[in-house]
Every structure is written in C-alpha cells, then in structure tokens.
Amino acid sequence: MSEKDLKELMNLVKQELKNGVTKEEALRSLVSAGILDDEGHYTKTYKELDTVS
C-alpha cells in the first residue's frame, strides 16, 4: 500500500466519521472492503497498517 493509498483511506474514514457513521458501520465497511477480518484484525494485505495505527 502506497503512502497515497494510506492517505486516501484515512481521509475516507475521517469523512465517514463526520457523516455520523457508527463504529459498527465503519467496521462492517472495512470488513467488506477486505481491510479487516471478521474479528477486527487487518487482513494480510493490510498488515503494515498495524505500524501506523
């Protein structure tokens, strides 16, 4: 994941939070996008995000 991709992801999350999305809705969205697994852990592709979050 590039720095640009990471910034875009963070901006998307911030925008969703501003729109009044609940924590549960945000988690479901990240799971459906393949970023988190059902337990809330990063998927293999996004493991590097553990170092910045």
N, CA, C and O of each residue as an XYZ file, in Angstrom:
212
protein
N       0.855     -1.161      0.000
C       0.000      0.000      0.000
C       0.903      1.226      0.000
O       1.802      1.346      0.833
N       0.663      2.117     -0.923
C       1.490      3.316     -1.032
C       1.068      4.369     -0.009
O       0.000      4.279      0.596
N       1.919      5.351      0.166
C       1.601      6.460      1.069
C       0.332      7.177      0.604
O      -0.491      7.592      1.420
N       0.188      7.316     -0.707
C      -1.003      7.967     -1.273
C      -2.258      7.161     -0.926
O      -3.271      7.732     -0.523
N      -2.189      5.829     -1.083
C      -3.326      4.964     -0.751
C      -3.696      5.094      0.723
O      -4.874      5.161      1.073
N      -2.693      5.129      1.569
C      -2.928      5.247      3.004
C      -3.620      6.570      3.333
O      -4.559      6.600      4.129
N      -3.161      7.653      2.726
C      -3.781      8.961      2.968
C      -5.227      8.978      2.488
O      -6.096      9.536      3.157
N      -5.488      8.371      1.333
C      -6.854      8.308      0.815
C      -7.758      7.508      1.749
O      -8.903      7.888      1.992
N      -7.240      6.405      2.267
C      -8.007      5.582      3.203
C      -8.320      6.361      4.479
O      -9.450      6.337      4.966
N      -7.330      7.041      5.008
C      -7.540      7.822      6.224
C      -8.548      8.943      5.988
O      -9.383      9.215      6.851
N      -8.478      9.592      4.836
C      -9.442     10.647      4.515
C     -10.856     10.092      4.407
O     -11.813     10.727      4.850
N     -10.987      8.908      3.818
C     -12.294      8.269      3.703
C     -12.875      7.971      5.083
O     -14.054      8.222      5.335
N     -12.055      7.443      5.958
C     -12.505      7.124      7.314
C     -12.925      8.396      8.046
O     -13.965      8.422      8.703
N     -12.124      9.440      7.932
C     -12.465     10.706      8.593
C     -13.780     11.261      8.066
O     -14.597     11.758      8.841
N     -13.993     11.182      6.759
C     -15.230     11.686      6.170
C     -16.431     10.877      6.655
O     -17.480     11.444      6.963
N     -16.280      9.572      6.723
C     -17.366      8.725      7.209
C     -17.722      9.070      8.651
O     -18.898      9.102      9.011
N     -16.718      9.324      9.466
C     -16.982      9.678     10.858
C     -17.706     11.017     10.956
O     -18.571     11.189     11.815
N     -17.368     11.950     10.101
C     -18.056     13.243     10.080
C     -19.516     13.083      9.685
O     -20.369     13.855     10.121
N     -19.805     12.083      8.861
C     -21.164     11.849      8.386
C     -22.026     11.132      9.416
O     -23.187     10.829      9.140
N     -21.487     10.857     10.587
C     -22.265     10.237     11.643
C     -22.348      8.726     11.545
O     -23.311      8.132     12.029
N     -21.379      8.101     10.942
C     -21.343      6.647     10.844
C     -20.984      6.079     12.211
O     -20.075      6.574     12.878
N     -21.694      5.049     12.620
C     -21.384      4.415     13.903
C     -20.116      3.577     13.774
O     -19.678      3.251     12.671
N     -19.542      3.239     14.910
C     -18.348      2.401     14.923
C     -18.634      1.063     14.241
O     -17.806      0.556     13.484
N     -19.800      0.499     14.510
C     -20.168     -0.794     13.925
C     -20.276     -0.700     12.403
O     -19.828     -1.595     11.686
N     -20.873      0.386     11.916
C     -20.993      0.575     10.465
C     -19.617      0.741      9.827
O     -19.355      0.203      8.752
N     -18.748      1.482     10.491
C     -17.397      1.685      9.973
C     -16.642      0.358      9.917
O     -15.960      0.073      8.933
N     -16.763     -0.452     10.969
C     -16.095     -1.753     10.985
C     -16.634     -2.666      9.889
O     -15.864     -3.346      9.209
N     -17.963     -2.684      9.715
C     -18.555     -3.505      8.646
C     -18.036     -3.070      7.285
O     -17.770     -3.902      6.418
N     -17.896     -1.775      7.102
C     -17.403     -1.247      5.838
C     -15.964     -1.692      5.584
O     -15.619     -2.075      4.466
N     -15.127     -1.643      6.619
C     -13.733     -2.068      6.474
C     -13.631     -3.573      6.240
O     -12.755     -4.025      5.502
N     -14.509     -4.346      6.855
C     -14.535     -5.795      6.621
C     -14.968     -6.076      5.184
O     -14.357     -6.901      4.503
N     -16.003     -5.406      4.724
C     -16.490     -5.659      3.361
C     -15.480     -5.211      2.309
O     -15.471     -5.734      1.194
N     -14.629     -4.245      2.659
C     -13.587     -3.795      1.732
C     -12.368     -4.712      1.768
O     -11.452     -4.558      0.960
N     -12.351     -5.669      2.704
C     -11.234     -6.604      2.795
C     -10.051     -6.063      3.571
O      -8.962     -6.635      3.513
N     -10.241     -4.974      4.296
C      -9.158     -4.374      5.064
C      -9.042     -5.036      6.430
O      -7.938     -5.261      6.925
N     -10.190     -5.348      7.039
C     -10.222     -6.045      8.324
C     -10.916     -7.388      8.158
O     -11.760     -7.561      7.278
N     -10.545     -8.347      9.026
C     -11.263     -9.620      9.028
C     -12.452     -9.503      9.982
O     -12.684     -8.443     10.562
N     -13.193    -10.577     10.141
C     -14.403    -10.552     10.974
C     -14.114    -10.265     12.446
O     -15.004     -9.836     13.180
N     -12.877    -10.499     12.881
C     -12.514    -10.233     14.269
C     -11.955     -8.833     14.476
O     -11.604     -8.464     15.596
N     -11.870     -8.044     13.391
C     -11.374     -6.677     13.502
C      -9.878     -6.527     13.329
O      -9.326     -5.457     13.586
N      -9.209     -7.602     12.890
C      -7.769     -7.545     12.640
C      -7.519     -7.241     11.163
O      -8.318     -7.600     10.297
N      -6.391     -6.571     10.891
C      -6.045     -6.296      9.500
C      -5.846     -7.602      8.736
O      -5.303     -8.569      9.272
N      -6.292     -7.620      7.476
C      -6.045     -8.777      6.625
C      -4.586     -8.755      6.185
O      -3.893     -7.753      6.361
N      -4.129     -9.849      5.620
C      -2.727     -9.998      5.235
C      -2.237     -8.822      4.385
O      -1.132     -8.323      4.597
N      -3.042     -8.387      3.440
C      -2.650     -7.304      2.542
C      -2.408     -5.999      3.288
O      -1.589     -5.187      2.857
N      -3.095     -5.788      4.382
C      -3.043     -4.513      5.099
C      -2.326     -4.596      6.447
O      -2.455     -3.683      7.262
N      -1.575     -5.669      6.697
C      -0.878     -5.848      7.972
C       0.028     -4.667      8.304
O       0.212     -4.341      9.477
N       0.600     -4.020      7.280
C       1.513     -2.902      7.526
C       0.816     -1.727      8.223
O       1.483     -0.883      8.821
N      -0.504     -1.667      8.152
C      -1.228     -0.591      8.832
C      -1.114     -0.708     10.349
O      -1.314      0.276     11.061
N      -0.794     -1.900     10.848
C      -0.590     -2.071     12.287
C       0.521     -1.160     12.797
O       0.524     -0.776     13.966
N       1.451     -0.818     11.933
C       2.586      0.002     12.353
C       2.252      1.486     12.403
O       2.997      2.262     13.002
N       1.141      1.898     11.784
C       0.791      3.320     11.766
C      -0.470      3.628     12.555
O      -0.801      4.797     12.754
N      -1.169      2.618     13.002
C      -2.410      2.888     13.735
C      -2.215      2.734     15.219
O      -3.156      2.924     15.988
